Structure formats: C-alpha cells, structure tokens
Amino acid sequence: MDRVRVVFRKYDGSLHWNQYGLLLGEDEHGVWVGCRADTPLWKGEVERETAEAAYVILLPRDAWWTATFNAAPHKTEIYCDISTVPGWPTPREVTMIDLDLDVRRRRAGETELLDEDEFAEHRVRYDYPDEVVAAAQEAARWLLTRVRERVEPFGEGYLPWLAMVS
C-alpha cells in the first residue's frame, strides 16, 4: 500500500490538520485512506498527538465533506469534516479546505452538528463567499441526516476498510 498525505487547510491557505496514511483503495463512495493506532497527527507544522485507535478516512470525489471512521475503543465512531471537495494535486497528496462545521456520531449513537459558532466566526474573518456558505450548510444538513440514519457509507460499509488497518 502506498502512503498518502491528507492535508486540511484553512480558508486563508494556512496548514491545519494533516497526517500520512495508507492508500487502501476506492469504491462508489470515494477513496479510502487508512491509519493505524499511534499515527502521528499534525496541526500545522507541530505534531499534536497520536491516534488512540486505528481509523479510515473517506475522501469523496465530488462532495463537500470528508469522513473519519474510528475503531473502538475511540468514543467517536464517525467524525465528518465539512470541507471543500477533496482535491488531488499529486497521486500521493489530497488537500481540502476545512470549513469548520463537523458532524459527529458517538459510539453510543448520539449524532450532532458541531462548531456552528466557529463557522459563523470564520465566515466573517475569511469572508466566505455565499456559494461556499451554502455548500457547507447543505453538506452539514445532508450528513447529519445520513449519519444519524446510518445510510451507507455511514452504516457498516466502512468496516472492511477499517479491518485493513486494525
């Protein structure tokens, strides 16, 4: 499996969360990248922590979000970042702009929309264009429903991918 760098930036282009993972493959939902427990997680240029459990990242080809699916014992089962559509400047790097809103499903099933205050603040600070605001809000609504209702890939479809790095 080849290594790939997953890079989130902020709207001003500054480096945000980033890490390396293993390119696992692709299906109808997008490209899957896997990370083993203890994978270093970087925020900007600083290593902030290591992953407590294995996880896989789904990078859709044409949607304004990414999704991370965590292995137990992580308390968060699924964490979705609302972002610009992931782009591949090279075959070994994927980048997107983090647009602050997040959808999280805890392992116990609670699903929630996070960081609306950060989105509102950054919408002003970075002067998000109206079409970016609309796309981010629509993606958040779409994800909240599908993650809560366990519509694939938010049901069990991620489990075979996760088994590849667990």
C-alpha positions, -999 to 999 in steps of 0.1 A, spaced: 0 0 0 12 34 -9 15 63 16 -6 94 10 -6 127 28 -40 140 39 -39 178 43 -66 201 57 -60 239 53 -80 269 65 -97 292 40 -67 316 41 -44 287 29 -27 281 63 -19 245 71 -44 229 95 -47 192 105 -25 168 84 -12 133 86 1 104 65 -20 73 59 -21 42 36 -40 44 3 -64 15 7 -85 17 -24 -116 32 -39 -153 23 -41 -185 41 -51 -182 64 -20 -147 76 -28 -111 70 -19 -102 53 14 -71 61 34 -62 40 65 -42 50 96 -31 26 123 -32 34 160 -4 57 170 -3 75 137 12 110 143 -14 138 139 -1 172 130 -17 206 134 1 230 112 38 222 115 35 208 150 29 171 159 0 174 183 -9 139 192 -10 103 180 -41 84 171 -56 64 200 -71 38 177 -69 28 140 -92 48 116 -100 52 80 -107 84 61 -132 85 33 -125 112 7 -154 115 -17 -147 125 -53 -174 152 -55 -188 161 -21 -181 189 4 -170 167 33 -147 140 44 -154 113 70 -133 95 96 -144 62 109 -126 52 142 -120 17 156 -131 10 192 -123 20 219 -125 55 205 -157 71 218 -164 88 184 -174 63 158 -177 87 129 -164 123 125 -172 142 94 -155 175 84 -173 199 62 -148 209 36 -143 219 0 -143 189 -23 -111 170 -18 -85 176 -45 -55 155 -55 -26 178 -65 -5 147 -68 -13 109 -66 2 109 -30 -15 140 -16 -51 151 -11 -60 185 1 -92 204 11 -102 235 30 -117 228 64 -149 249 67 -153 244 104 -187 226 106 -184 190 118 -209 161 122 -201 135 149 -216 102 159 -206 88 192 -202 51 195 -234 51 217 -253 65 187 -257 102 196 -253 123 164 -247 161 164 -236 191 144 -206 208 159 -188 241 156 -215 263 143 -200 292 163 -166 287 147 -182 286 112 -200 319 119 -168 335 132 -147 322 103 -174 331 77 -167 368 86 -130 365 93 -122 348 60 -151 363 40 -165 330 28 -183 336 -5 -221 330 -4 -218 298 -25 -192 284 -1 -215 291 29 -245 275 10 -225 244 1 -211 240 36 -246 243 52 -261 219 27 -234 193 33 -239 196 70 -276 190 68 -271 161 43 -245 145 66 -264 149 98 -294 130 84 -274 102 67 -250 97 96 -279 96 121 -299 72 99 -268 50 92 -272 53 54 -241 39 37 -213 46 39 -223 55 75 -237 21 84 -213 -8 83 -198 -3 49 -166 12 64 -158 -19 85 -139 -39 58 -117 -8 51 -111 -4 88 -102 -41 92 -73 -34 68 -55 -12 94 -68 -25 127 
